Each structure stands twice: as structure tokens, then as C-alpha cells.
Amino acid sequence: MLSKVLLKSSIILALIISGTLTAFIPIAQAEPDLVTVTATNTGDKTLLQVANNPSDTSDIASFTVEIKNGNFKSFTLGNGWIGKKTSPTTITFFSSNPTKPGDSTIFTISTDQSAPDLVWTASDANNNQLGTGEIGAPAHSNTGTGTNTSSNKPPPPPPTPTRGVLDTSTLRIIPSTPAPGFEIRVVGQSYTSSIPLDLYIGSQKIDSFSSDSSGNFVITATVPTTIQPGSIDFIVKDQANNQKTFTTSIKPAPQSRSTPQSVPLTVNIPSILHPGDIDVINGTANPGSTVTITVLDSNGTSITTFTANVDNNGRYSVSRTIPNDVRFGGYTISVSDGKGKSNKVYTVVTAHKLTIETSQARYNPGDAVVINGTSITNTPVSIVILDPTGNQVFAKDVNVTADGKISTTYQISSTAIIGTYSITASQGNDQVTLNIGVGVDRVAALSVSMDKLNYEVTDKPVLNISAPPGSTLNLVIVDPSNQEKFADIISVGQDGFATYSFNLTSYTPGIYSAVITRGNDKAVKDFAVGLQTGCGQISIRTVKDTYFPGDSILIFGNANPNCIIQLDLTDPNGFQSKVEQTFVDKSGIFSAFDFRIPDDGIPGTWKLDATSGINHKSIPINVRSSSVMTVGLDKSPPIYSQGDLVTISGSGAGQSAGVIVNILGTNNTSLQTLQIQSTNRGDYSTEWLIPKDFSPGTYTVKISSVAGKITTPITIQPSAR
């Protein structure tokens, strides 16, 4: 039976005899048809070249490779491909830009073997198999037959030098039409890494060099004066005589070198960048020239090199995307025109536009925690605080100032639970988490959130992870049958955050879990794929009928399995306090545990709604004030002067509750805010120093707590001189 796929591979034989000799040995070969796979082994690395033959009518959209009797360690991708380890022995590669007939792509894998036995499968965008085969399978000896066939075997072929020039290799000459006696820059990309190469002009060898660890090179050479004007080939050859050619014309050398218009060499780049940002590099140089741009890390090591053309006005501009997995820290952009250099330093910081911080990491019960941060403007930031049991103890939407600042205060109860509290700030899809310790030192706990609850199979979910800086995490996706669907390793940045996304192409509708572990620490986030609204008849209930301001609400219900439900909590005035989506699991049960009556929630009948498509259910929730509140000032009548100290006190604010004192001006505009704590009897007291710049007039003192709200007037007159 004829094979449908041509399999080519090689084993690199390392012979240590006063040095290292790398050999290329073909393993197996058949007649070509749809897909050709060639393997080259060097040490623990295997280079796979996957070629889609011209006779094929389909594009290669995915490529799966499995190792027998071994494990994968890492991999490097070809252009436009992404890859995921679906098990310790299997990697699947996908591409949004599939390999077309006549084209090829290259993957480099690292394994725990020098010559791994690999099984591969190539498929199109509809998962139709285009080819499969095995590379590096050990030869089977003919033992046990009593016949010695070794003498009839042909001798092994002589070692073949490692291929350095690949089908994907590129070659450029700058300037593209040089003159004899002038310097040129030779730029190459996508060669075998660290491989010896030779440069020829026609048949004349003019330089020898090696590619860098990424398979690229940029060298400077001089066109010999003996080269005559006209068409000529610049050729890069490897030791196996493979070559890449750049054909151009040699122009006559100028009779006299006039001084061109001189434009200073400059470079501009933003000083702060984030992973995922589009970075625009621009500057000036001599008109019509070409500049070489190099990105250097903090140690001065070159990361990448590319070029830009300068227009007739002496300006150049090029854009690039900062990789999502880039290391945070300082970098340098170096621009060269062949005569001089211009450098610019920039810093890559966390991808989060939202940041929060507290003045200290540890607090005691009864302390006030001031939370400050920065964010983009025009969008409120939601602050939620959970105690060590996961119970929500604080929730507030904080406005952002015009200069991007946020600030709020959380009053820790004197009877608060001892342990680590998590403070989560959310703005749109951006979310960050900060931990504080109450009564103890904080523990750097894991936390994970996702950008949505329900996804389509065409989406790419995003995990936002908080963990100890620099840690390594294990990720497992669990499917609706509680089986492992996918696994990977996640590296956390030095800022304690990581962002991770993955594909849902093969996911069926249902509820999945993202499980992240680090040692004994574990964080789980459920998400849904392909669920729809319309859950049929809905039933909903809470664990009790009457609540007080500050109480948490535990919500349970039943509906048809595997659908999406929206929950809304509304106060007696029709103000929507909280909206959240949840899903009904395969048993027909849904729940929500992070609803809460706000600390300043008004007494009365609140409403809890559950909606899914045309299906709807509503139940009332009774919110009562814990007791009758009182407020008083230390003068009667309450007439004070600018600069006086006012004692504000009262009762009925709730036991050990947070109390907010607001000084209101005309139109109930808040002028000053004080935050204090009531006693275990509900009493409270504080002092307020009237600013000397307060205008004379009548003001209002407003007291808010879990028990309700109460106000009293205060009159301020000019101070006596």
C-alpha cells in the first residue's frame, strides 16, 4: 500500500572526538503526495519543517505531534502559529494564517531525547486529516530467525552538514543597488540558529559569519572594487551548499562624492509601554537612506533587529506590537544609519491600566484602610473586599478624578475576622487584586477572574491572575464531565499579575472550570461555553426574608439546565444596586453569593429579579433599620464660628458598624467626609474642625450607617477677630 505522505526526518549523531560533529541522516522516505515533514535533530532540539505540497487543494490549519517514550520540554513556533501542550507527550499547533499548497512552516521542539520518536498529524481548517506519519521510529532488527543479514546491509551514508538556509529564509541588501567600493548591510532572517554561513557576490566569496540564536543576522560588508556595474547575485550559502539569493544591480561608482543634505539621526519612542501596546518608533535621518533599528534588553543584549526607510523629508516611522509575554523592565531602542547611532530608553510595565495600593500591608481590627489607585478616566471603578471566609464585607463604585486618581476608605470592624482580606478593583475587563492582613501578616493568595461568564467557541477567554511575583502556576481546564480538557504552565510577572488566553475551538456547550494551583494553593473560576438564555420556569429564593444594611444575601434557584440567568437587586426608589449574570448547572441549580445590601441602603421593600430571555421571576426583600438613629451637636442652638471644633455624636448606628459623617452645603453638595466606627452599643462620636475658609451660612450634618441615615443643621458664622 502506497503511503499518502512523504516522510523525511533526520537524526543528528553527536560524535565527541576533539569537538562536536553534527550529522544529518534521513530516516524514512516515501513518494510525495499531500504533506511532507522533515526533521533535523541537534542535541535536545528537533526542527520540524512541514511542507504543503503544490498538488494539495487544502491549507494546513493545524499540526499535532506526539512523542513516544518521552516528554516535551518547550517549543518555538513558525510565523503566525500558536501552540499548546495538551499533555506532557502531545503538542497541537494552530494558525489563523494556514500554510497554503506550495508553502511550508517550521517548528522547533525541545524534548528529553536526542532522537525522539514522533507521530504527527496535519489537518485542514475543518479538521479533515491531510496526512499522518511517524518520524524517528527505531529500526527493527531481524533477530530470532537464525539468519545473519547484517553483511548484506549497505554502508550508512556519509554525514551531511546541518542545513542552515531554510525555505523560509530571507535575504536583503541595504542599499538595494550598491556601488563598487561602498559598504552594504546584509540582513537575513529565519535561518537555522547559530549556523556558519558564507556570503558571495557572484562566484566571489567576500565574508563568513554565523546566524544568531534566533536564526537572524545583520552584517556589514564592502562591495569589491573589481565588481563591474550590472546585474549580479548576492548569495548566502550554508555548509550543505543550500543557498538564498538576492538579485540586484551594481550601479557605477560616482565620479565625485558630493556632500548630501545632512539631517541629524534621531529616534523617538514613548517612555512607558505595556504588553500588547502598539509601539510607534519614529525619528529623522538622511533623506532616502535606510536605518537599522535594534531592540536591546537591560543587559545590552540584542533582542531583535529590523529596518526602516527614510522618506525624502528625512523622516522614518515603523510600528510593532509589544509581546504579551514580554518581561517588565528597561529596554533600549538603538537606531543606526551606518555612520552613527541614536539611542532611546523605555520601560515596559504591567499591562493593567488599573492599579490600587494601601499604605500598609497589615492592619488591626478597628483600623481604617485607605485605598488609593490610578485608572483611566470617565469610568467608575468597582471596589469589593472579601474576608478570609470569602464573604463580601465591602462593595463600592468609586469615581475617577480628571487626572486618573481613585480613593476610598474601608473601616475594619472591631470584631472583624482575623486573616487575609482580598481587595479587588474592577474597571471594564481590567481587574486587579491586592491582599491585606487583619491581625496577622497577609498571605500571598491566588486569585483568578475572567473577562466574561459565557463564551462562544470563536472567543478566546482571558484569565486575569494574581499570585506571588515570579511564581509558576499550573492551569487545568476541566470539562462538564469533570475530565481534564487542557493543561498548561503560567509564569507570573514580577508585578504579581499574569494574563492568559486560550482557544475554545473544540469545546462543546456546557460549564467548565479553570483550576489554577501552586503547591497547596488553589483558585477555581467557572465559565460557560455556548449557553443560551431562555431557562423555562424560574424559581428563586433567599435564606431569609428580612435584611439589615450591610447584610450579605445568599441566592438560590432552579431552572432548566445549562442556560444563562441575570440577577438584579433594586432598592425601594428603583435604583439598581447590583446586576450579575450566572448560569444554571447541569442539575438545574443556580446560586449567587456576592450580593449585599449596601451599608447606606435605605429601609423598605427591595426587589430581586431573575431573568432569562422571556422568562422572569421576582421576589421582595425586606430591609429594615437596625434601630432608631440619633444625632446631636455639642451646642444648642447649633451656632458655630469659623475655626471652631464641633463634637458630633449619636446612637443607634448599629453595633460596631461603619459610620459616615458628611458635611453638606447647598444643593446637598458634599464638602467634607469623616469615617468612624460605632461602639458595640451603636453609639458614635467624633470631632470636626470647621475650616476657616468656610463661608458663613447654614450647612447640614448627615450621618449614614447600616442602620440608616439622619441629618441635623449647623450654622456657621464669621470668626471673631
PATIKOL-790927 format. One record per residue (C-alpha): residue in three letters; x, y, z. Coordinates in steps of 0.02 Angstrom, whole numbers, padded with zeros to 5 digits, always signed. Example, Ala and Ser with C-alpha at 12.3 -4.5 7.8 and 13.67 -1.06 7.14 Angstrom:
residues 2
ALA+00615-00225+00390;SER+00684-00053+00357;
***
This chain:
residues 721
MET+00000+00000+00000;LEU+00073+00167-00053;SER+00094+00300+00080;LYS-00002+00461+00052;VAL+00127+00565+00140;LEU+00312+00585+00109;LEU+00402+00571+00274;LYS+00575+00641+00290;SER+00674+00654+00450;SER+00850+00651+00514;ILE+00946+00602+00669;ILE+01092+00709+00723;LEU+01235+00600+00780;ALA+01348+00693+00903;LEU+01525+00624+00896;ILE+01638+00698+01027;ILE+01810+00673+00953;SER+01909+00830+00995;GLY+01749+00928+00956;THR+01568+00907+00906;LEU+01514+00839+00735;THR+01331+00863+00687;ALA+01262+00739+00559;PHE+01103+00738+00455;ILE+01035+00562+00421;PRO+00871+00533+00328;ILE+00761+00409+00423;ALA+00616+00366+00311;GLN+00553+00416+00141;ALA+00405+00378+00029;GLU+00328+00451-00126;PRO+00263+00629-00103;ASP+00078+00668-00101;LEU-00003+00797+00013;VAL+00111+00839+00161;THR+00299+00824+00182;VAL+00379+00827+00355;THR+00567+00841+00377;ALA+00653+00827+00547;THR+00828+00881+00599;ASN+00894+00840+00774;THR+01030+00939+00864;GLY+01056+00897+01047;ASP+00885+00900+01131;LYS+00809+01009+00992;THR+00715+00944+00841;LEU+00674+01059+00693;LEU+00516+01006+00601;GLN+00485+01077+00427;VAL+00305+01047+00373;ALA+00277+01075+00187;ASN+00108+01078+00098;ASN+00141+01003-00072;PRO+00086+01104-00227;SER-00031+00962-00278;ASP-00134+00983-00119;THR-00301+01077-00130;SER-00316+01118+00057;ASP-00222+01228+00179;ILE-00135+01156+00333;ALA-00225+01239+00480;SER-00170+01126+00624;PHE-00023+01011+00658;THR-00015+00887+00804;VAL+00144+00798+00858;GLU+00156+00661+00991;ILE+00317+00594+01066;LYS+00334+00409+01105;ASN+00429+00358+01263;GLY+00474+00536+01308;ASN+00415+00710+01356;PHE+00414+00882+01276;LYS+00509+01022+01364;SER+00473+01176+01256;PHE+00439+01232+01079;THR+00468+01377+00959;LEU+00334+01423+00830;GLY+00335+01468+00648;ASN+00262+01633+00586;GLY+00077+01655+00627;TRP+00061+01492+00727;ILE+00013+01463+00908;GLY+00041+01303+01006;LYS-00022+01220+01164;LYS+00035+01067+01260;THR-00121+00961+01277;SER-00024+00832+01378;PRO+00158+00802+01428;THR+00177+00700+01266;THR+00069+00797+01142;ILE+00076+00972+01066;THR-00054+01043+00946;PHE-00013+01193+00837;PHE-00147+01307+00760;SER-00136+01450+00637;SER-00252+01591+00586;ASN-00144+01602+00428;PRO-00140+01420+00368;THR+00001+01350+00262;LYS-00055+01352+00080;PRO-00008+01225-00054;GLY+00173+01250-00104;ASP+00218+01337+00060;SER+00297+01270+00219;THR+00318+01316+00402;ILE+00444+01270+00537;PHE+00426+01217+00718;THR+00570+01188+00839;ILE+00533+01072+00985;SER+00639+01027+01135;THR+00621+00853+01210;ASP+00708+00745+01340;GLN+00784+00637+01199;SER+00918+00670+01070;ALA+00824+00575+00932;PRO+00639+00567+00980;ASP+00513+00451+00901;LEU+00373+00567+00843;VAL+00198+00534+00772;TRP+00120+00680+00678;THR-00046+00727+00600;ALA-00086+00875+00486;SER-00266+00937+00462;ASP-00360+01074+00371;ALA-00474+01207+00448;ASN-00619+01082+00454;ASN-00513+00954+00548;ASN-00501+00844+00393;GLN-00340+00744+00402;LEU-00218+00788+00263;GLY-00080+00673+00317;THR-00003+00574+00460;GLY+00157+00483+00491;GLU+00298+00436+00608;ILE+00471+00513+00617;GLY+00622+00438+00704;ALA+00548+00263+00731;PRO+00686+00141+00783;ALA+00736+00012+00653;HIS+00678-00166+00693;SER+00816-00298+00698;ASN+00785-00468+00618;THR+00828-00570+00772;GLY+00773-00746+00810;THR+00774-00809+00631;GLY+00948-00884+00631;THR+00994-00783+00476;ASN+01133-00654+00482;THR+01080-00514+00366;SER+01197-00379+00430;SER+01328-00414+00297;ASN+01200-00380+00161;LYS+01157-00206+00226;PRO+01230-00060+00127;PRO+01350+00053+00223;PRO+01271+00206+00304;PRO+01277+00367+00203;PRO+01413+00491+00247;PRO+01366+00627+00372;THR+01278+00775+00293;PRO+01307+00951+00360;THR+01161+01030+00453;ARG+01050+01134+00340;GLY+01068+01318+00380;VAL+00973+01400+00236;LEU+00789+01356+00251;ASP+00643+01376+00133;THR+00578+01517+00243;SER+00746+01609+00249;THR+00751+01787+00181;LEU+00895+01896+00120;ARG+00906+02085+00093;ILE+01045+02203+00041;ILE+01044+02383+00102;PRO+01056+02487-00003;SER+00974+02375-00133;THR+01080+02444-00278;PRO+01256+02471-00209;ALA+01410+02534-00298;PRO+01586+02458-00303;GLY+01693+02505-00153;PHE+01542+02552-00045;GLU+01483+02470+00116;ILE+01321+02371+00122;ARG+01218+02295+00263;VAL+01165+02115+00235;VAL+01006+02068+00331;GLY+00943+01890+00348;GLN+00801+01810+00444;SER+00732+01634+00480;TYR+00893+01536+00460;THR+00947+01392+00572;SER+01008+01465+00737;SER+01197+01484+00766;ILE+01244+01407+00597;PRO+01401+01451+00495;LEU+01361+01544+00333;ASP+01459+01618+00187;LEU+01421+01774+00083;TYR+01459+01776-00104;ILE+01446+01910-00237;GLY+01426+01808-00394;SER+01559+01673-00376;GLN+01672+01779-00263;LYS+01665+01740-00077;ILE+01678+01902+00023;ASP+01632+01856+00204;SER+01599+01714+00327;PHE+01489+01732+00482;SER+01358+01642+00588;SER+01173+01673+00622;ASP+01122+01721+00799;SER+01024+01615+00922;SER+00861+01669+00838;GLY+00920+01621+00664;ASN+00944+01802+00608;PHE+01095+01907+00559;VAL+01144+02085+00513;ILE+01322+02107+00448;THR+01420+02244+00360;ALA+01522+02205+00203;THR+01609+02302+00065;VAL+01572+02277-00120;PRO+01740+02240-00202;THR+01802+02375-00321;THR+01829+02239-00453;ILE+01642+02209-00469;GLN+01577+02283-00632;PRO+01412+02378-00645;GLY+01262+02275-00700;SER+01152+02134-00636;ILE+01229+02021-00502;ASP+01179+01895-00368;PHE+01216+01911-00183;ILE+01214+01734-00113;VAL+01213+01663+00064;LYS+01267+01479+00072;ASP+01272+01353+00214;GLN+01394+01209+00235;ALA+01275+01092+00141;ASN+01279+01210-00009;ASN+01099+01266+00015;GLN+01083+01447-00035;LYS+00973+01602-00033;THR+00995+01730-00174;PHE+00962+01917-00186;THR+00974+01980-00365;THR+01007+02164-00392;SER+01107+02286-00497;ILE+01276+02361-00461;LYS+01272+02545-00507;PRO+01428+02638-00565;ALA+01531+02720-00430;PRO+01503+02909-00426;GLN+01642+03012-00501;SER+01641+03128-00351;ARG+01560+03111-00183;SER+01462+03270-00154;THR+01405+03306+00022;PRO+01221+03255+00037;GLN+01094+03352+00136;SER+01134+03318+00317;VAL+00987+03277+00433;PRO+01027+03230+00614;LEU+00994+03049+00665;THR+00859+03045+00799;VAL+00737+02918+00874;ASN+00575+02941+00971;ILE+00476+02813+01072;PRO+00354+02825+01220;SER+00446+02811+01386;ILE+00315+02692+01459;LEU+00239+02544+01366;HIS+00127+02399+01414;PRO+00118+02219+01347;GLY+00001+02218+01197;ASP+00030+02403+01157;ILE+00066+02456+00977;ASP+00233+02546+00989;VAL+00273+02677+00856;ILE+00459+02712+00830;ASN+00498+02867+00727;GLY+00636+02992+00700;THR+00744+03080+00572;ALA+00892+03030+00462;ASN+00967+03075+00294;PRO+00831+03077+00158;GLY+00818+02920+00052;SER+00929+02817+00168;THR+00887+02661+00269;VAL+00910+02646+00457;THR+00936+02487+00558;ILE+00835+02477+00720;THR+00891+02362+00861;VAL+00796+02323+01022;LEU+00912+02288+01171;ASP+00867+02219+01342;SER+00927+02292+01508;ASN+01091+02195+01490;GLY+01125+02269+01318;THR+01088+02105+01229;SER+01005+02120+01058;ILE+00828+02050+01055;THR+00776+02092+00877;THR+00835+02195+00728;PHE+00736+02270+00585;THR+00750+02413+00460;ALA+00652+02568+00408;ASN+00660+02675+00251;VAL+00685+02863+00268;ASP+00572+02970+00158;ASN+00626+03119+00053;ASN+00591+03235+00200;GLY+00714+03142+00312;ARG+00583+03054+00419;TYR+00552+02870+00458;SER+00418+02779+00558;VAL+00386+02597+00599;SER+00264+02512+00718;ARG+00271+02349+00814;THR+00167+02261+00948;ILE+00242+02236+01121;PRO+00226+02047+01155;ASN+00104+01996+01292;ASP+00237+01888+01375;VAL+00375+02021+01374;ARG+00474+02041+01534;PHE+00444+02200+01631;GLY+00589+02321+01646;GLY+00700+02437+01546;TYR+00741+02422+01360;THR+00840+02522+01233;ILE+00799+02565+01052;SER+00961+02591+00952;VAL+00950+02665+00776;SER+01099+02661+00658;ASP+01124+02740+00487;GLY+01291+02653+00458;LYS+01392+02802+00520;GLY+01318+02843+00690;LYS+01190+02786+00818;SER+01048+02864+00917;ASN+00976+02778+01071;LYS+00817+02796+01172;VAL+00768+02706+01334;TYR+00592+02648+01375;THR+00511+02542+01511;VAL+00383+02402+01495;VAL+00264+02397+01644;THR+00112+02293+01690;ALA-00025+02277+01560;HIS-00154+02335+01688;LYS-00210+02515+01667;LEU-00289+02499+01839;THR-00184+02499+01999;ILE-00226+02502+02185;GLU-00122+02513+02343;THR-00140+02532+02531;SER-00024+02625+02650;GLN+00021+02464+02742;ALA+00007+02277+02719;ARG-00057+02235+02895;TYR-00198+02313+02996;ASN-00286+02281+03160;PRO-00473+02265+03193;GLY-00547+02440+03208;ASP-00420+02519+03088;ALA-00469+02619+02935;VAL-00396+02558+02769;VAL-00368+02697+02642;ILE-00364+02627+02464;ASN-00284+02735+02330;GLY-00253+02698+02147;THR-00247+02754+01967;SER-00351+02710+01816;ILE-00417+02777+01653;THR-00539+02920+01674;ASN-00727+02934+01640;THR-00768+02758+01704;PRO-00806+02716+01887;VAL-00701+02583+01975;SER-00789+02447+02074;ILE-00703+02403+02239;VAL-00750+02239+02325;ILE-00671+02172+02486;LEU-00687+01989+02541;ASP-00645+01924+02714;PRO-00544+01763+02742;THR-00704+01659+02727;GLY-00744+01734+02556;ASN-00887+01838+02625;GLN-00908+02010+02546;VAL-00883+02144+02681;PHE-00870+02299+02571;ALA-00928+02350+02398;LYS-00925+02523+02320;ASP-00915+02607+02150;VAL-00780+02742+02159;ASN-00774+02889+02039;VAL-00611+02930+01949;THR-00540+03107+01955;ALA-00492+03202+01797;ASP-00309+03156+01824;GLY-00349+02969+01840;LYS-00345+02951+02031;ILE-00460+02845+02140;SER-00477+02841+02330;THR-00594+02762+02457;THR-00589+02704+02639;TYR-00642+02540+02719;GLN-00672+02539+02906;ILE-00623+02371+02981;SER-00746+02314+03114;SER-00678+02296+03290;THR-00748+02118+03286;ALA-00676+02077+03114;ILE-00614+01902+03072;ILE-00425+01883+03084;GLY-00339+01834+02922;THR-00302+01888+02743;TYR-00428+02002+02657;SER-00433+02025+02467;ILE-00467+02195+02388;THR-00522+02181+02206;ALA-00537+02333+02092;SER-00628+02314+01925;GLN-00648+02433+01779;GLY-00722+02356+01623;ASN-00623+02196+01587;ASP-00472+02257+01685;GLN-00462+02186+01860;VAL-00326+02185+01994;THR-00321+02109+02168;LEU-00224+02164+02323;ASN-00214+02069+02487;ILE-00201+02142+02663;GLY-00183+02058+02831;VAL-00300+02096+02976;GLY-00224+02047+03143;VAL-00093+01941+03053;ASP+00031+01960+02910;ARG-00052+01940+02741;VAL-00030+01782+02638;ALA+00002+01800+02451;ALA-00150+01702+02395;LEU-00201+01650+02219;SER-00348+01735+02136;VAL-00418+01721+01960;SER-00553+01811+01862;MET-00613+01802+01682;ASP-00667+01936+01559;LYS-00838+01856+01530;LEU-00953+01724+01604;ASN-01016+01645+01442;TYR-00914+01623+01282;GLU-00941+01569+01103;VAL-00823+01439+01027;THR-00746+01577+00921;ASP-00696+01677+01076;LYS-00529+01673+01166;PRO-00561+01682+01355;VAL-00442+01791+01456;LEU-00388+01740+01631;ASN-00329+01880+01746;ILE-00221+01803+01882;SER-00148+01872+02043;ALA-00012+01769+02128;PRO+00158+01787+02214;PRO+00277+01884+02098;GLY+00385+01773+01987;SER+00291+01613+02033;THR+00249+01469+01915;LEU+00069+01407+01910;ASN-00017+01251+01844;LEU-00175+01278+01741;VAL-00303+01140+01708;ILE-00466+01165+01613;VAL-00598+01041+01675;ASP-00742+00999+01557;PRO-00927+00971+01604;SER-00890+00786+01634;ASN-00755+00831+01762;GLN-00619+00771+01643;GLU-00460+00866+01604;LYS-00485+00960+01440;PHE-00323+01057+01433;ALA-00169+01095+01539;ASP-00026+01220+01533;ILE+00104+01313+01637;ILE+00084+01500+01676;SER+00226+01616+01729;VAL+00180+01762+01841;GLY+00265+01931+01812;GLN+00367+02025+01940;ASP+00216+02135+01975;GLY+00117+01983+02037;PHE-00001+01977+01887;ALA-00022+01865+01736;THR-00143+01866+01589;TYR-00177+01704+01495;SER-00291+01665+01347;PHE-00336+01503+01258;ASN-00442+01436+01114;LEU-00615+01357+01126;THR-00619+01280+00951;SER-00657+01101+01008;TYR-00764+01146+01159;THR-00945+01085+01166;PRO-01082+01186+01256;GLY-01076+01170+01444;ILE-00998+01233+01605;TYR-00808+01221+01625;SER-00687+01262+01765;ALA-00516+01346+01758;VAL-00415+01272+01902;ILE-00251+01357+01948;THR-00135+01281+02078;ARG+00031+01323+02158;GLY+00084+01194+02285;ASN-00063+01179+02407;ASP-00140+01344+02349;LYS-00286+01331+02230;ALA-00402+01452+02138;VAL-00553+01398+02034;LYS-00658+01500+01913;ASP-00810+01427+01824;PHE-00858+01484+01649;ALA-00983+01432+01517;VAL-00967+01396+01331;GLY-01112+01413+01210;LEU-01252+01430+01339;GLN-01411+01522+01287;THR-01546+01620+01378;GLY-01722+01551+01398;CYS-01719+01439+01552;GLY-01904+01400+01561;GLN-01992+01420+01728;ILE-01879+01501+01858;SER-01890+01484+02047;ILE-01784+01594+02161;ARG-01763+01609+02350;THR-01650+01685+02484;VAL-01601+01608+02651;LYS-01703+01738+02748;ASP-01839+01866+02717;THR-01775+02016+02816;TYR-01605+02100+02800;PHE-01514+02248+02877;PRO-01397+02368+02785;GLY-01227+02283+02763;ASP-01300+02106+02763;SER-01248+01981+02629;ILE-01384+01896+02525;LEU-01367+01713+02479;ILE-01471+01674+02324;PHE-01525+01501+02263;GLY-01641+01445+02124;ASN-01694+01315+01997;ALA-01723+01320+01808;ASN-01689+01216+01653;PRO-01507+01155+01649;ASN-01366+01240+01553;CYS-01432+01416+01522;ILE-01390+01595+01573;ILE-01488+01696+01704;GLN-01470+01880+01750;LEU-01498+01934+01932;ASP-01545+02114+01977;LEU-01560+02192+02152;THR-01661+02355+02159;ASP-01695+02470+02308;PRO-01868+02545+02351;ASN-01830+02700+02246;GLY-01799+02596+02090;PHE-01609+02616+02097;GLN-01519+02462+02030;SER-01395+02414+02166;LYS-01313+02263+02081;VAL-01328+02164+01918;GLU-01244+01997+01889;GLN-01255+01852+01769;THR-01245+01671+01824;PHE-01279+01503+01744;VAL-01389+01355+01783;ASP-01284+01198+01802;LYS-01323+01027+01729;SER-01427+00986+01884;GLY-01541+01136+01855;ILE-01474+01236+02004;PHE-01405+01413+02008;SER-01336+01518+02150;ALA-01254+01685+02190;PHE-01156+01730+02347;ASP-01089+01906+02319;PHE-01249+02008+02331;ARG-01258+02128+02480;ILE-01369+02266+02548;PRO-01257+02421+02543;ASP-01203+02498+02708;ASP-01307+02651+02668;GLY-01454+02551+02599;ILE-01622+02629+02639;PRO-01754+02531+02738;GLY-01904+02467+02641;THR-01953+02334+02515;TRP-01815+02292+02393;LYS-01838+02182+02239;LEU-01734+02035+02174;ASP-01765+01989+01990;ALA-01708+01835+01893;THR-01723+01849+01702;SER-01677+01731+01559;GLY-01745+01778+01388;ILE-01934+01792+01404;ASN-01933+01701+01572;HIS-01938+01806+01730;LYS-01961+01787+01918;SER-01963+01923+02052;ILE-01966+01912+02243;PRO-01972+02051+02376;ILE-01834+02077+02506;ASN-01874+02170+02666;VAL-01735+02287+02726;ARG-01754+02361+02900;SER-01658+02488+03001;SER-01573+02404+03149;SER-01632+02542+03270;VAL-01684+02724+03279;MET-01536+02836+03244;THR-01499+02998+03334;VAL-01375+03137+03302;GLY-01328+03289+03407;LEU-01203+03430+03415;ASP-01118+03499+03572;LYS-01203+03670+03559;SER-01387+03716+03567;PRO-01433+03808+03463;PRO-01301+03737+03342;ILE-01216+03903+03300;TYR-01026+03898+03275;SER-00888+04009+03208;GLN-00756+03976+03076;GLY-00613+03878+03156;ASP-00723+03805+03298;LEU-00710+03622+03349;VAL-00879+03534+03337;THR-00920+03373+03432;ILE-01040+03263+03333;SER-01116+03113+03424;GLY-01266+03000+03423;SER-01334+02825+03444;GLY-01425+02686+03351;ALA-01295+02672+03213;GLY-01280+02483+03231;GLN-01162+02378+03333;SER-00978+02402+03285;ALA-01032+02474+03118;GLY-00950+02596+03000;VAL-01020+02772+03015;ILE-01000+02904+02879;VAL-01013+03088+02929;ASN-01045+03204+02781;ILE-01044+03395+02790;LEU-01164+03454+02655;GLY-01178+03627+02578;THR-01312+03699+02467;ASN-01398+03575+02350;ASN-01335+03436+02465;THR-01159+03451+02394;SER-01035+03352+02499;LEU-00898+03467+02564;GLN-00808+03355+02690;THR-00822+03171+02740;LEU-00769+03084+02901;GLN-00771+02895+02928;ILE-00782+02825+03103;GLN-00835+02666+03195;SER-00982+02645+03314;THR-00966+02554+03479;ASN-01037+02382+03517;ARG-01192+02475+03583;GLY-01214+02576+03423;ASP-01152+02742+03495;TYR-01033+02853+03399;SER-00939+03016+03423;THR-00812+03120+03328;GLU-00745+03297+03314;TRP-00746+03411+03162;LEU-00638+03566+03144;ILE-00732+03697+03043;PRO-00614+03762+02908;LYS-00580+03948+02922;ASP-00619+03971+02737;PHE-00798+03902+02753;SER-00921+04036+02700;PRO-01046+04090+02834;GLY-01215+04007+02816;THR-01319+03854+02859;TYR-01248+03680+02824;THR-01308+03502+02853;VAL-01225+03362+02953;LYS-01277+03194+02877;ILE-01246+03028+02968;SER-01252+02864+02870;SER-01228+02686+02934;VAL-01300+02511+02915;ALA-01447+02571+03021;GLY-01497+02710+02902;LYS-01472+02897+02881;ILE-01507+03052+02986;THR-01468+03238+02969;THR-01456+03393+03077;PRO-01424+03576+03030;ILE-01274+03679+03085;THR-01248+03867+03067;ILE-01075+03940+03037;GLN-01040+04125+03065;PRO-00883+04228+03037;SER-00746+04205+03166;ALA-00720+04344+03294;ARG-00566+04448+03258;
***
